[in-house]
């Protein structure tokens, strides 16, 4: 069955196995998208669950003839934006609390790293080094360009799917991608100029 047929059958029957099939089809792909979007594994896990909770709640609003994948990504992206807003508010409250207690944020993060059970910090740093330049460069381009790069390059969506998800024409997707690649090339030249 197609994703659309699974959702419609789930809506009609309430069969949890049909819903579980939908979740398993998108488990890796959507989670990876959210992890990159949020840059935080815990938030990505929570947002993934919240997105499928919304699919369950809103399945009666899904219109037949519509494609499931862009609908799901729209829901997930909105959930990710909400999670970022909540996280920002939480961080602001935490910083205020730390200031009141006299702790510096850097000291607290260092202490957390020392006592955590995560992988060795040197291994972690070397893994991040390869991606660091790309992530820094992506921060310098506009949000609209970043969205298109994420959907087309990271998620492997076709131009048409990205356009449908973002609610823009296919030509706009292509022009944003082109502009993003030119901007990244410009940043590369600027940051990798050899001085003698």
Buried (B, 14 or more C-beta within 10 A) or exposed (E): EEBBEBBBBBBEEEEEEBBEBBBEBBEEBBBBBBBBBBEBEEBBBBBBEBBBEBBBEEBEEBEEEEBBBBBBBBBBBBBBEEBBEEEEEEEEEEEEEBEEEEEEEEEBEEEEEEEEEEEEEEEEEEEEEEEEBEEEBBEBBEEBBBBBBBBBEEBEBEBEBBBBBBEBEBEBBBBBBEBBBEBBEEBEEEEEEEEE
